Amino acid sequence: MSYTEIVCASRAEWLEQRRQGIGASDAAVILGLTKWKSPMGLYAEKTGLVPMGQEETDLLEWGNRLEPVIALK
């Protein structure tokens, strides 16, 4: 298994990089396995019809803070 690590200077740059491909969380949306986003919603984000994930919730903030601690390398 291989992966490409993407390093970004800002959240905005990271969101733009995410728009370029499909990640693990996107796969769950495509397969209809999440209640948080529909496949059409994902399509709209990836094609630029709507802005990508600009809502910052408490859970998202803590997930971002803890990611370096829990991410597998």
PEJO-V898308 format. One record per pair of residues at least 4 apart in sequence whose C-alpha atoms are under 7 Angstrom apart, sorted by the first residue. I is the first residue (numbers start at 0). GAP is how many residues later the second one is. Records with the same first field share a line. If there is no record, write none. Layout:
I = GAP ; GAP
This chain:
7 = 5 ; 6
8 = 4
9 = 4
10 = 4
11 = 4
12 = 4
13 = 4
14 = 4 ; 37
18 = 27
21 = 4 ; 5
22 = 4
23 = 4
24 = 4
25 = 4
26 = 4
27 = 4 ; 5 ; 6
28 = 4 ; 5 ; 8 ; 9 ; 10
29 = 9
31 = 7
36 = 4 ; 5
37 = 4
38 = 4
39 = 4
40 = 4
41 = 4
42 = 4
43 = 4 ; 5 ; 6
44 = 4 ; 5 ; 6 ; 7
55 = 4 ; 5
56 = 4
57 = 4
58 = 4
59 = 4
60 = 4
61 = 4
62 = 4
65 = 4
66 = 4
